[in-house]
C-alpha cells in the first residue's frame, strides 16, 4: 500500500497530512479564529513532520520507530500499546454511555457510537487476523495414528 513512499518519509508524511487536515477543518468551519487555528495546525504538523524526519535518520530505538524500521520487539510493544489504548477507549465510552443514560441526557449517543466503532474494530481484527481457532484441515486426522504403507 505505502511501498512507493520511502520508509523514512511515511510517518513525517502522515504527520504533515494530519496538520493539513486539522487546518482545513478550521477553515471550513469559517469562524473568525479559524485562520489562526488553521495556521497553528499547519505549523504544528510541519514541526512534527520535521521532528520525525530528523529522528528517523538516527540509529536509535526512537529513530527506528520514527523511520519505520522497527524490529519485531518494537512492533510488539506498539501493538500492545494500541491494544491497551483501544481497551481504555472502550471502557471510557461505556462509562460515558452509562452516565449519559443515567442522567437522562441527550449526549449519550456519541459514546454509543464510539463503543460500536471499537467493537466493530475488534471483530474486524478477529476476522482479518484470525481468532486463534485451529483450521479445519488441522483437525482432520487429529488423534488417529497414520496408517503404515507396509501393513497393506
Residue frames as a rotation matrix with the C-alpha (Angstrom) as fourth column:
UNK 1
0.570 0.822 0.000 0.00
0.822 -0.570 0.000 0.00
0.000 0.000 -1.000 0.00
UNK 2
0.929 -0.270 -0.253 2.66
-0.210 -0.947 0.241 2.51
-0.305 -0.171 -0.937 1.00
UNK 3
0.433 -0.813 0.389 5.57
0.670 0.579 0.464 0.77
-0.603 0.060 0.796 -0.71
UNK 4
0.359 -0.291 0.887 6.07
0.779 -0.430 -0.457 3.68
0.514 0.855 0.072 -3.13
UNK 5
0.775 -0.123 0.620 6.81
-0.371 -0.883 0.287 6.03
0.512 -0.452 -0.730 -0.20
UNK 6
-0.225 -0.918 -0.328 10.29
-0.055 0.348 -0.936 5.61
0.973 -0.192 -0.129 1.31
UNK 7
0.170 0.348 -0.922 10.09
0.800 0.498 0.335 4.31
0.576 -0.795 -0.194 4.91
UNK 8
-0.652 -0.505 -0.566 11.75
0.750 -0.541 -0.381 7.42
-0.113 -0.673 0.731 6.38
UNK 9
-0.942 0.299 0.155 9.07
-0.230 -0.908 0.350 9.66
0.246 0.294 0.924 4.85
UNK 10
-0.397 0.856 -0.331 5.99
0.467 0.499 0.730 7.66
0.790 0.135 -0.598 5.89
UNK 11
0.022 0.421 -0.907 5.47
0.998 -0.065 -0.005 8.95
-0.061 -0.905 -0.422 9.43
UNK 12
-0.726 -0.252 -0.640 6.53
0.273 -0.960 0.068 12.54
-0.631 -0.126 0.765 8.64
UNK 13
-0.904 0.422 0.069 4.13
-0.043 -0.250 0.967 12.49
0.426 0.871 0.244 5.69
UNK 14
-0.121 0.891 -0.438 1.26
0.751 0.371 0.547 11.30
0.649 -0.263 -0.714 7.89
UNK 15
-0.235 -0.020 -0.972 2.08
0.840 -0.508 -0.192 13.99
-0.490 -0.861 0.136 10.47
UNK 16
-0.938 -0.127 -0.321 2.00
-0.038 -0.887 0.460 16.68
-0.344 0.444 0.828 7.79
UNK 17
-0.650 0.759 -0.023 -1.24
0.188 0.189 0.964 15.30
0.736 0.622 -0.266 6.37
UNK 18
-0.047 0.619 -0.784 -2.80
0.983 0.167 0.072 15.41
0.175 -0.768 -0.617 9.85
UNK 19
-0.530 -0.219 -0.819 -1.75
0.480 -0.874 -0.077 19.06
-0.699 -0.434 0.569 10.22
UNK 20
-0.979 0.191 -0.072 -3.20
-0.160 -0.504 0.849 19.95
0.126 0.843 0.524 6.82
UNK 21
-0.376 0.892 -0.250 -6.49
0.517 0.426 0.743 18.18
0.769 0.150 -0.621 7.58
UNK 22
-0.116 0.292 -0.949 -6.75
0.962 -0.206 -0.180 19.88
-0.248 -0.934 -0.257 11.00
UNK 23
-0.772 -0.230 -0.592 -6.08
0.131 -0.970 0.206 23.27
-0.622 0.082 0.779 9.42
UNK 24
-0.878 0.480 0.005 -8.58
-0.045 -0.094 0.995 22.63
0.477 0.873 0.104 6.64
UNK 25
-0.216 0.824 -0.523 -11.24
0.886 0.391 0.250 21.68
0.411 -0.410 -0.815 9.19
UNK 26
-0.261 0.078 -0.962 -10.81
0.662 -0.711 -0.237 25.05
-0.703 -0.699 0.134 10.90
UNK 27
-0.937 -0.089 -0.337 -11.02
-0.164 -0.741 0.651 26.85
-0.307 0.666 0.680 7.55
UNK 28
-0.664 0.744 -0.074 -14.19
0.310 0.363 0.879 25.00
0.681 0.560 -0.471 6.58
UNK 29
-0.248 0.563 -0.788 -15.71
0.960 0.032 -0.279 25.90
-0.132 -0.826 -0.549 9.94
UNK 30
-0.078 0.205 0.976 -15.47
0.652 -0.729 0.206 29.56
0.754 0.652 -0.077 8.95
UNK 31
0.725 0.310 -0.615 -15.11
0.682 -0.450 0.576 31.22
-0.098 -0.837 -0.538 12.34
UNK 32
0.898 -0.390 0.203 -13.08
-0.320 -0.897 -0.304 34.41
0.301 0.208 -0.931 12.78
UNK 33
0.285 -0.826 0.486 -10.40
-0.800 0.074 0.596 32.48
-0.528 -0.559 -0.639 14.66
UNK 34
0.889 0.137 0.438 -10.41
0.072 0.901 -0.427 29.76
-0.453 0.411 0.791 12.02
UNK 35
0.756 -0.654 0.028 -7.44
-0.132 -0.194 -0.972 31.25
0.641 0.731 -0.233 10.17
UNK 36
0.123 -0.727 0.676 -5.37
-0.965 -0.247 -0.090 31.43
0.233 -0.641 -0.732 13.35
UNK 37
0.356 0.075 0.931 -6.20
-0.533 0.835 0.137 27.84
-0.768 -0.545 0.337 14.31
UNK 38
0.988 0.016 0.153 -5.55
0.117 0.569 -0.814 26.66
-0.100 0.822 0.560 10.73
UNK 39
0.499 -0.862 0.091 -2.12
-0.475 -0.360 -0.803 28.30
0.725 0.357 -0.589 10.66
UNK 40
0.012 -0.467 0.884 -1.26
-0.986 0.140 0.087 26.88
-0.165 -0.873 -0.459 14.08
UNK 41
0.678 0.302 0.670 -2.36
-0.239 0.953 -0.188 23.42
-0.695 -0.032 0.718 12.92
UNK 42
0.925 -0.379 -0.031 -0.16
0.049 0.201 -0.978 23.67
0.377 0.903 0.205 9.82
UNK 43
0.196 -0.889 0.413 2.81
-0.796 -0.391 -0.462 24.86
0.573 -0.238 -0.784 11.88
UNK 44
0.160 -0.085 0.984 2.33
-0.820 0.544 0.180 22.04
-0.550 -0.835 0.017 14.39
UNK 45
0.900 0.214 0.380 2.02
0.013 0.858 -0.514 19.45
-0.436 0.467 0.769 11.60
UNK 46
0.728 -0.686 -0.019 5.13
-0.159 -0.142 -0.977 20.76
0.667 0.714 -0.212 9.85
UNK 47
0.079 -0.709 0.701 7.07
-0.966 -0.228 -0.122 20.82
0.246 -0.668 -0.703 13.13
UNK 48
0.404 0.147 0.903 6.07
-0.531 0.841 0.100 17.28
-0.745 -0.520 0.418 13.96
UNK 49
0.993 -0.044 0.109 6.94
0.115 0.558 -0.822 16.11
-0.025 0.829 0.559 10.43
UNK 50
0.443 -0.886 0.138 10.38
-0.520 -0.379 -0.766 17.75
0.731 0.267 -0.628 10.66
UNK 51
0.045 -0.394 0.918 11.00
-0.978 0.169 0.121 16.21
-0.203 -0.903 -0.378 14.09
UNK 52
0.667 0.267 0.696 10.00
-0.210 0.963 -0.168 12.73
-0.715 -0.034 0.699 12.85
UNK 53
0.931 -0.360 -0.054 12.13
0.010 0.174 -0.985 13.07
0.364 0.917 0.165 9.71
UNK 54
0.191 -0.903 0.384 15.15
-0.782 -0.376 -0.496 14.15
0.593 -0.206 -0.778 11.71
UNK 55
0.088 -0.108 0.990 14.67
-0.848 0.513 0.131 11.41
-0.522 -0.852 -0.046 14.33
UNK 56
0.908 0.355 0.223 14.22
-0.188 0.821 -0.539 8.83
-0.375 0.447 0.812 11.56
UNK 57
0.648 -0.728 -0.222 17.82
-0.312 0.012 -0.950 9.34
0.694 0.685 -0.219 10.46
UNK 58
-0.013 -0.662 0.750 19.29
-0.994 -0.073 -0.082 8.43
0.108 -0.746 -0.657 13.86
UNK 59
-0.198 -0.167 -0.966 20.49
-0.229 0.966 -0.120 4.95
0.953 0.197 -0.230 14.76
UNK 60
-0.886 0.040 0.462 18.47
-0.458 0.072 -0.886 4.53
-0.069 -0.997 -0.045 17.97
UNK 61
-0.686 0.714 0.137 15.26
0.661 0.691 -0.293 2.78
-0.304 -0.111 -0.946 19.02
UNK 62
0.089 0.731 -0.676 13.36
0.214 -0.677 -0.704 6.06
-0.973 -0.082 -0.217 18.65
UNK 63
-0.369 -0.316 -0.874 14.96
-0.726 -0.489 0.483 6.66
-0.580 0.813 -0.049 15.26
UNK 64
-0.997 0.039 0.068 13.95
0.069 0.842 0.536 3.18
-0.037 0.539 -0.842 14.09
UNK 65
-0.274 0.959 -0.072 10.35
0.755 0.168 -0.634 3.87
-0.596 -0.228 -0.770 15.14
UNK 66
0.177 0.330 -0.927 10.29
-0.162 -0.919 -0.358 7.30
-0.971 0.214 -0.109 13.51
UNK 67
-0.444 -0.454 -0.773 11.90
-0.815 -0.153 0.558 5.94
-0.372 0.878 -0.302 10.34
UNK 68
0.609 0.788 -0.094 9.52
-0.775 0.565 -0.283 2.96
-0.170 0.246 0.954 10.06
UNK 69
-0.029 -0.683 -0.730 12.38
-0.538 0.626 -0.565 0.46
0.842 0.377 -0.386 10.61
UNK 70
0.137 0.125 0.983 11.12
-0.986 0.111 0.123 -1.10
-0.094 -0.986 0.138 13.83
UNK 71
-0.798 -0.405 -0.445 12.18
-0.425 0.903 -0.061 -4.64
0.427 0.141 -0.893 14.70
UNK 72
-0.225 0.770 -0.597 9.81
0.261 0.638 0.725 -7.33
0.939 0.007 -0.344 15.99
UNK 73
-0.465 -0.008 -0.885 10.25
0.884 0.051 -0.465 -6.34
0.049 -0.999 -0.017 19.64
UNK 74
-0.926 0.091 -0.367 9.39
-0.029 -0.985 -0.170 -2.71
-0.377 -0.147 0.915 18.93
UNK 75
-0.630 0.739 -0.237 6.43
-0.415 -0.063 0.907 -3.72
0.656 0.671 0.347 16.78
UNK 76
-0.247 0.526 -0.814 5.10
0.652 0.711 0.262 -5.95
0.717 -0.466 -0.519 19.57
UNK 77
-0.682 -0.032 -0.731 5.38
0.638 -0.516 -0.572 -3.09
-0.359 -0.856 0.372 22.09
UNK 78
-0.903 0.360 -0.234 3.49
-0.425 -0.829 0.365 -0.82
-0.063 0.429 0.901 19.67
UNK 79
-0.453 0.757 -0.472 0.83
-0.064 0.500 0.864 -3.46
0.889 0.421 -0.178 19.14
UNK 80
-0.325 0.297 -0.898 0.34
0.890 0.417 -0.184 -3.95
0.320 -0.859 -0.400 22.87
UNK 81
-0.830 0.005 -0.558 0.12
0.282 -0.859 -0.428 -0.20
-0.481 -0.513 0.711 23.50
UNK 82
-0.768 0.609 -0.198 -2.51
-0.534 -0.439 0.722 0.21
0.353 0.661 0.662 20.75
UNK 83
-0.296 0.661 -0.689 -4.49
0.378 0.744 0.551 -2.69
0.877 -0.098 -0.470 22.25
UNK 84
-0.518 0.065 -0.853 -4.35
0.842 -0.134 -0.522 -1.04
-0.148 -0.989 0.015 25.67
UNK 85
-0.934 0.172 -0.313 -5.45
-0.195 -0.980 0.043 2.29
-0.300 0.101 0.949 24.18
UNK 86
-0.556 0.771 -0.311 -8.41
-0.298 0.164 0.940 0.56
0.776 0.616 0.139 22.49
UNK 87
-0.272 0.439 -0.856 -9.41
0.773 0.630 0.078 -1.11
0.574 -0.640 -0.511 25.76
UNK 88
-0.706 -0.028 -0.708 -9.24
0.551 -0.650 -0.524 2.19
-0.445 -0.760 0.474 27.64
UNK 89
-0.893 0.409 -0.189 -11.27
-0.443 -0.724 0.529 3.94
0.079 0.556 0.828 24.92
UNK 90
-0.377 0.785 -0.492 -13.93
0.090 0.560 0.824 1.22
0.922 0.266 -0.282 25.08
UNK 91
-0.339 0.221 -0.915 -14.13
0.929 0.235 -0.287 1.43
0.152 -0.946 -0.285 28.87
UNK 92
-0.863 -0.018 -0.505 -14.34
0.168 -0.953 -0.253 5.23
-0.477 -0.304 0.825 28.77
UNK 93
-0.762 0.624 -0.174 -17.06
-0.429 -0.285 0.857 5.08
0.486 0.728 0.484 26.12
UNK 94
-0.256 0.675 -0.692 -19.03
0.523 0.698 0.488 2.58
0.813 -0.237 -0.532 28.19
UNK 95
-0.506 0.026 -0.862 -18.73
0.822 -0.288 -0.491 4.72
-0.261 -0.957 0.124 31.34
UNK 96
-0.932 0.150 -0.329 -19.80
-0.216 -0.961 0.175 7.83
-0.290 0.234 0.928 29.37
UNK 97
-0.587 0.753 -0.297 -22.72
-0.150 0.260 0.954 5.92
0.796 0.604 -0.039 27.86
UNK 98
-0.223 0.487 -0.844 -23.88
0.853 0.517 0.073 4.75
0.473 -0.703 -0.531 31.29
UNK 99
-0.689 -0.079 -0.721 -23.52
0.530 -0.733 -0.426 8.26
-0.495 -0.676 0.547 32.75
UNK 100
-0.921 0.344 -0.183 -25.49
-0.382 -0.703 0.600 9.80
0.078 0.623 0.778 29.89
UNK 101
-0.366 0.815 -0.449 -28.28
0.165 0.532 0.831 7.26
0.916 0.230 -0.329 30.18
UNK 102
-0.296 0.222 -0.929 -28.44
0.943 0.220 -0.248 7.60
0.149 -0.950 -0.275 33.97
UNK 103
-0.769 -0.046 -0.637 -28.61
0.264 -0.931 -0.251 11.40
-0.582 -0.361 0.728 33.69
UNK 104
0.234 0.878 0.417 -31.39
0.764 0.099 -0.638 11.14
-0.601 0.468 -0.648 31.08
UNK 105
-0.050 -0.391 -0.919 -29.25
-0.264 -0.882 0.390 13.39
-0.963 0.262 -0.059 28.90
UNK 106
0.914 0.401 -0.068 -29.27
-0.137 0.146 -0.980 13.70
-0.383 0.905 0.188 25.14
UNK 107
0.372 -0.857 -0.357 -25.47
-0.923 -0.301 -0.241 13.45
0.099 0.419 -0.903 24.87
UNK 108
0.263 -0.245 0.933 -25.25
-0.429 0.837 0.340 9.67
-0.864 -0.489 0.115 25.36
UNK 109
0.934 0.281 0.223 -25.26
0.033 0.551 -0.834 8.73
-0.357 0.786 0.505 21.67
UNK 110
0.525 -0.798 -0.295 -21.65
-0.719 -0.231 -0.655 9.76
0.455 0.556 -0.696 20.81
UNK 111
-0.269 -0.600 0.754 -20.45
-0.889 0.455 0.045 7.34
-0.370 -0.658 -0.656 23.48
UNK 112
0.441 0.502 0.744 -22.59
-0.142 0.858 -0.494 4.60
-0.886 0.112 0.450 21.93
UNK 113
0.952 -0.136 -0.275 -21.05
-0.280 -0.020 -0.960 5.34
0.125 0.991 -0.057 18.53
UNK 114
0.062 -0.993 0.099 -17.51
-0.953 -0.089 -0.290 5.16
0.297 -0.076 -0.952 19.92
UNK 115
-0.181 -0.058 0.982 -18.32
-0.625 0.777 -0.069 1.90
-0.759 -0.626 -0.177 21.69
UNK 116
0.786 0.522 0.332 -19.80
-0.051 0.590 -0.806 0.48
-0.617 0.616 0.490 18.48
UNK 117
0.735 -0.572 -0.365 -16.74
-0.563 -0.214 -0.798 1.51
0.378 0.792 -0.479 16.45
UNK 118
-0.257 -0.863 0.435 -14.33
-0.966 0.246 -0.082 -0.10
-0.036 -0.442 -0.897 18.93
UNK 119
0.085 0.374 0.923 -16.45
-0.339 0.883 -0.326 -3.26
-0.937 -0.285 0.202 18.94
UNK 120
0.964 0.254 -0.076 -16.53
-0.136 0.230 -0.964 -3.32
-0.227 0.940 0.256 15.15
UNK 121
0.353 -0.914 -0.201 -12.76
-0.856 -0.229 -0.464 -2.82
0.378 0.336 -0.863 15.06
UNK 122
-0.285 -0.406 0.869 -12.30
-0.772 0.634 0.043 -5.76
-0.568 -0.659 -0.494 17.42
UNK 123
0.462 0.545 0.700 -14.48
-0.019 0.795 -0.606 -8.02
-0.887 0.266 0.378 15.27
UNK 124
0.919 -0.197 -0.341 -12.74
-0.376 -0.181 -0.909 -6.83
0.117 0.964 -0.241 12.11
UNK 125
-0.028 -0.985 0.170 -9.40
-0.996 0.013 -0.087 -7.67
0.084 -0.171 -0.982 13.70
UNK 126
-0.118 0.052 0.992 -10.61
-0.426 0.900 -0.098 -11.15
-0.897 -0.434 -0.084 14.61
UNK 127
0.794 0.484 0.368 -11.83
0.106 0.485 -0.868 -11.79
-0.598 0.728 0.334 11.08
UNK 128
0.792 -0.532 -0.300 -8.69
-0.545 -0.394 -0.740 -10.34
0.276 0.749 -0.602 9.49
UNK 129
-0.168 -0.975 0.148 -6.04
-0.902 0.092 -0.423 -11.88
0.398 -0.204 -0.894 11.71
UNK 130
-0.244 0.146 -0.959 -7.85
0.052 0.989 0.137 -14.99
0.968 -0.017 -0.249 12.88
UNK 131
0.499 0.557 0.664 -9.49
-0.649 -0.268 0.712 -15.85
0.575 -0.786 0.228 16.15
UNK 132
-0.355 -0.743 0.568 -6.93
-0.935 0.292 -0.202 -18.41
-0.016 -0.603 -0.798 17.29
UNK 133
0.506 0.568 0.650 -9.10
-0.505 0.805 -0.310 -21.42
-0.699 -0.171 0.694 16.46
UNK 134
-0.509 -0.728 0.460 -7.45
-0.038 0.553 0.832 -24.28
-0.860 0.406 -0.310 14.57
UNK 135
-0.423 0.285 -0.860 -8.08
-0.902 -0.223 0.370 -24.55
-0.087 0.932 0.352 10.88
UNK 136
0.611 0.753 0.243 -10.46
-0.721 0.657 -0.222 -27.37
-0.327 -0.039 0.944 9.82
UNK 137
0.651 -0.384 -0.655 -7.73
-0.319 0.645 -0.695 -29.21
0.689 0.661 0.297 7.90
UNK 138
-0.425 -0.823 0.377 -5.63
-0.705 0.041 -0.708 -29.35
0.567 -0.567 -0.598 11.09
UNK 139
-0.269 0.418 0.867 -8.33
-0.841 0.336 -0.423 -31.44
-0.469 -0.844 0.262 12.84
UNK 140
0.306 0.484 -0.820 -8.91
-0.871 0.490 -0.036 -34.00
0.384 0.725 0.571 10.06
UNK 141
0.349 -0.228 -0.909 -6.66
0.090 0.974 -0.210 -36.70
0.933 -0.009 0.361 11.44
UNK 142
-0.190 -0.409 0.893 -6.23
-0.806 -0.455 -0.380 -35.44
0.561 -0.791 -0.243 14.99
UNK 143
0.034 0.148 0.988 -5.68
-0.903 0.429 -0.033 -38.29
-0.429 -0.891 0.148 17.43
UNK 144
0.923 0.295 0.247 -5.62
-0.158 0.877 -0.454 -41.04
-0.351 0.380 0.856 14.78
UNK 145
-0.023 -0.988 0.150 -2.30
-0.121 0.152 0.981 -42.71
-0.992 0.004 -0.123 14.01
UNK 146
0.125 -0.024 -0.992 -1.18
-0.969 -0.219 -0.117 -42.65
-0.214 0.975 -0.051 10.42
UNK 147
0.849 0.236 0.472 -1.54
-0.154 0.966 -0.207 -45.99
-0.505 0.103 0.857 8.65
UNK 148
-0.166 -0.986 -0.005 1.74
-0.431 0.067 0.900 -47.53
-0.887 0.151 -0.436 7.62
UNK 149
0.358 0.275 -0.892 2.03
-0.934 0.088 -0.347 -48.40
-0.017 0.957 0.289 3.92
UNK 150
-0.657 -0.680 -0.325 3.99
-0.671 0.724 -0.158 -51.54
0.343 0.114 -0.932 4.88
UNK 151
-0.636 0.453 0.625 0.97
-0.362 0.540 -0.760 -53.06
-0.682 -0.709 -0.179 6.67
UNK 152
-0.979 0.133 -0.152 -1.01
-0.097 0.348 0.932 -53.45
0.177 0.928 -0.328 3.47
